[in-house]
């Protein structure tokens, strides 16, 4: 992201045409390239800071899933902007950021893992106000791609449920494990008596 912006500034050029142009063939490359391109340094600083924080959280707590989740959010947010965005060039990494935040929050809430639940609360505290960015009426006079925000937000929720049984799970305590062992012993005993009864009935 920073390399792209520095090249733009040094050579006095613009890479906006490499963003996403909805329903136009010349905008398909933006599905992949859009997050690298920003309108200015304020836009870049805001997005890169959030991207770093949320990416670190994703790769630390979801090591086995992190790369897959990031790639899917990246592509899905771009694809949905291309299909459903306004007639304009859409740039920036906001869609990916919205996807990461919604994934971390929803996944942390549904996994019944105390660490992930705490992470979800931190994400909600730091980025909860971002929810307004998915509504078009919130930016009536600003050139904000709320479509990218919404696409990333929905992608993160979908992936949180899709991967809910993969990666870190709820921790089981000693008494829960003891209950499982006892239940297994009871099941084995019942299976033995059922088998014995079956043999008795058939002789």
N, C-alpha and C positions, 0 to 999 in steps of 0.2 A: 504493500500500500504506500509506504513512504518512498520507496524507490520510484514508483510510478509518478508520484506527485513531484519529486525532485527533478525527474527527467522533464516533466511538463514545464516546470519553472525555469530550469537551466536553458532549455532549448526553445522556450516560449511557444509551446505547442499545447494542444488539448487532445485528450484521449476519450472525450465524451462519446464519440462515434463508435467506441468499442463497448458502450453500455448496452442495456437491453432496450430494444425498440419493439414494443408489443405488436404481434401479428405481422411483422415485417421480416423478411429473410435477412436483411442487413443487420438485424438486431439479435439474431440467434446466438452470436458469440458472447453476448452480454450475459447469458445464463451462467457462464463460467467466469467471465472477466469483470462483470459489474462490481463485485465487492472490492476490487483493486483500485477503482477509480473514484475520486472524490472531487467535489466542487471547489474546495478551498482548504486551507490549513485548519480552520476551526472545525469544519466538518470531519476532516481526517483525524484530528486530535480526539474529538468526542468518540468517534467510532473505534479507533485503534485502542484507546484505553479500555473501553468496555470489552472489546474483542479479546484482549490479553487476559483480563481478569476472568471472564467466563470460560475461555479456553483452558486456562490453568485449572480451574475448578473441574471442568469436564474431563481432562486428561488425568487428573489426580484421583478423582473418585470413581471414574468409569474407564479404567485403563483398557479393558478388553473391548469396550464398545466405542471409545472416544473417536477414533478415526472414521469408523462407519457412520456414526451419528453426525459428525461434522460434514462429511461429504454429502450425505443425504439431505441435510438441512440446506447446504450450499446449493445443490442442484434443484431441490423442490421449490425453494423460495424464488429462484431465478425462473424456473419453468412457469410458475403461477403468475409471475409478473408479465412474462411474455404473452401468456394467454389472456390475462385479465386486466392488464395495466392500461392506463390512459395513453392517448396518442402523445407520446413524449419520449425523451431519452431518460432512462432510469439508471442511476449510478449510486454507488455506496454500499457499505457492508451492513447497513442497518437490518436488512432481512435476516442475515446470518446471526446477528446479535439477538434479535427477537427470538429466533429459533433456539439459540443456546439457552437463553433465559427461561423460555417456556418449558424446554425439555428438563432443565435442572430443577425447576420448581415442581412440575407435575410428577416427574419421576421420583423426586424426593418424598412427595406426599403419598404416593401409592405403594411404595416398597416396604413400608413399616420398618425402616432402618433409621435408628436415632441420628446417626451422623448425617445421612442424606436428608432427613427431615429438618435438621438444623441448617444444612446448606440451603434447603428450599426457603426457609425463613429469612436467611441472609439475602438471598436473591430477591425475595419479595420486598425486603426492606430497601435494598439498594436500587432495584429496577422496577418496583411496583408501579411507579408513575408512568412507565413506558406504555402501559395498557391503553392510554388515551391515543397513542400513536397509530392504532389500527383503525381509528374512526376518521373518515374523510372530513367530516364537519369540524374536526378539531383544528385543522390547518386550512381554513377556507381561502386564505390569500397567500399561502406559502407554497413554494415548489418542493413539497415533501412527498416522497413516494410512500404513501400509506399502504399502497398495494403490496410493496415489498415487505413492510412491517407485518401486515396481515398474513401474507404467504409464509414468512418465516415463523411467525407465532403458531399458526396451525400445524406447520410441519413439525415443530418441536413437540407439540402435544401428541400428534399421531405417533411419532417415534418413541415417545415416553411409554405409551401403551404397547406398542409393537415389541419393544425390547424389555418389557417389564419382568420377564422371567429369565433374562440374561444379565450378566454382570453381578454387581453386589446385591445381596439379598438380606432379609431380616436376620439378625443374629438369634440363634437359639440358645437358651440358657440351660443350665445343668438339669433343672427340674423338668424342663420340657423334653430333654433327651431321655431322662429316666421314664417319663410317661410313655414315650414312643417304644422304649424297650419292653415295658410292661405290656403294652398293647400288642406288640409282636408276639410275646410269649403266650398271651391269651389266644391270639389268632392261631398259633401253631397248635395249642392244646385243643381248641375247637376243631381244627382240621383233623387231628388225630382221632378224636371221638367220633366225628362224622364218618371218617373212613372205617372205623371199627364197626359203627352201627350199620354202615352199608354192607360190610362183609357179613355181618350177622344175619341181615335180612335176606341175603342172596344165597345162603347155604341151607 
